[in-house]
Amino acid sequence: MYEKEDFHRALTTLQGGGIILYPTDTVWGLGCDARQERAVRRLFELKRRADAKAMLCLVDVPGRISSYVTEVPEMAWNLIEFATRPLTIIYPGARNVAPSLIADDGSLGIRVCEDKFCQELVARLHAPIVSTSANISGEPAAKSFADVTPEIINGVDYVVRYRQEEEVEATPSSIIKLGLHNEIKIIRE
């Protein structure tokens, strides 16, 4: 279980427009309040990532997805319910997030997180949290805290202590892009 102080510091950092380094239900991630454009831009800069390559958001429960996209394709509910591992779905018609999170085609990647720490952060923030792997763009994802480079650690406003000692190497989520008429494109298995 995570410490209350650790959780509180992560939450206040997000509320203040800061960037956190934190464990997710997949790999270690960099995150910020998905509504705050300045924080999102700082994440792009830290990762040295092109603006055209979008980042995903985490929500705590499936019912929040409709707050951030204009319409949820019917198939999404089944995919979420029956997924056997973390699943990011790219939805058309993004809304209510920082403009730089929205892809050129108007889409947004959203994952319903399973990690209790992340769920609680999203719930208490009352907003989705950006989740992008804790690495410089093009380098391998940080599967454990030990894989995170000093450049990334020094570039964030708060480093979450929870799960830093874990030796288990996580894997990135599957990514599926859905169209409004349930068209499916597998981006990453």
LINVEN-V716080 format. One record per residue. N is the residue number from 0. RES is the residue in one small letter. SS is DSSP state (H for helix, E for strand, L for the rest). PSI is psi as a letter, one per 20 degrees, with the letter a starting at -180 (* if undefined). Layout:
# LINVEN-V716080
n: (N;N)
res: (RES;RES)
ss: (SS;SS)
psi: (PSI;PSI)
This chain:
# LINVEN-V716080
n: (0;1;2;3;4;5;6;7;8;9;10;11;12;13;14;15;16;17;18;19;20;21;22;23;24;25;26;27;28;29;30;31;32;33;34;35;36;37;38;39;40;41;42;43;44;45;46;47;48;49;50;51;52;53;54;55;56;57;58;59;60;61;62;63;64;65;66;67;68;69;70;71;72;73;74;75;76;77;78;79;80;81;82;83;84;85;86;87;88;89;90;91;92;93;94;95;96;97;98;99;100;101;102;103;104;105;106;107;108;109;110;111;112;113;114;115;116;117;118;119;120;121;122;123;124;125;126;127;128;129;130;131;132;133;134;135;136;137;138;139;140;141;142;143;144;145;146;147;148;149;150;151;152;153;154;155;156;157;158;159;160;161;162;163;164;165;166;167;168;169;170;171;172;173;174;175;176;177;178;179;180;181;182;183;184;185;186;187;188)
res: (m;y;e;k;e;d;f;h;r;a;l;t;t;l;q;g;g;g;i;i;l;y;p;t;d;t;v;w;g;l;g;c;d;a;r;q;e;r;a;v;r;r;l;f;e;l;k;r;r;a;d;a;k;a;m;l;c;l;v;d;v;p;g;r;i;s;s;y;v;t;e;v;p;e;m;a;w;n;l;i;e;f;a;t;r;p;l;t;i;i;y;p;g;a;r;n;v;a;p;s;l;i;a;d;d;g;s;l;g;i;r;v;c;e;d;k;f;c;q;e;l;v;a;r;l;h;a;p;i;v;s;t;s;a;n;i;s;g;e;p;a;a;k;s;f;a;d;v;t;p;e;i;i;n;g;v;d;y;v;v;r;y;r;q;e;e;e;v;e;a;t;p;s;s;i;i;k;l;g;l;h;n;e;i;k;i;i;r;e)
ss: (L;L;L;H;H;H;H;H;H;H;H;H;H;H;H;L;L;L;L;E;E;E;E;L;L;L;L;E;E;E;E;L;E;L;L;L;H;H;H;H;H;H;H;H;H;H;H;L;L;L;L;L;L;L;L;E;E;E;E;L;L;H;H;H;H;H;H;L;E;L;L;L;L;H;H;H;H;H;H;H;H;H;L;L;L;L;E;E;E;E;E;L;L;E;L;L;L;L;H;H;H;L;L;L;L;L;L;E;E;E;E;E;L;L;L;H;H;H;H;H;H;H;H;H;H;L;L;L;E;E;E;E;E;L;L;L;L;L;L;L;L;L;L;L;H;H;H;L;L;H;H;H;H;H;H;L;L;E;E;L;L;L;L;L;L;L;L;L;L;L;L;L;L;E;E;E;E;E;L;L;L;L;L;E;E;E;E;E;L)
psi: (q;q;q;h;g;g;g;g;h;g;g;h;g;g;h;j;j;r;p;q;p;q;q;a;j;d;r;p;r;p;r;r;p;i;i;o;g;g;g;g;h;h;g;g;g;g;i;l;p;q;h;i;o;q;q;r;q;p;r;h;q;h;i;i;g;i;i;j;q;h;p;o;p;h;h;g;g;g;g;g;h;j;p;i;r;p;p;p;p;o;q;r;l;q;r;k;r;p;h;i;i;p;r;h;j;j;r;p;p;p;p;o;q;i;p;h;g;g;g;g;g;g;g;h;h;k;q;q;p;q;o;q;q;m;r;p;p;i;r;q;q;o;h;r;h;h;i;p;q;h;g;g;g;i;i;r;h;p;o;p;h;p;j;h;i;p;i;p;o;r;q;r;r;q;p;p;p;q;r;h;k;k;p;p;p;p;g;p;*)
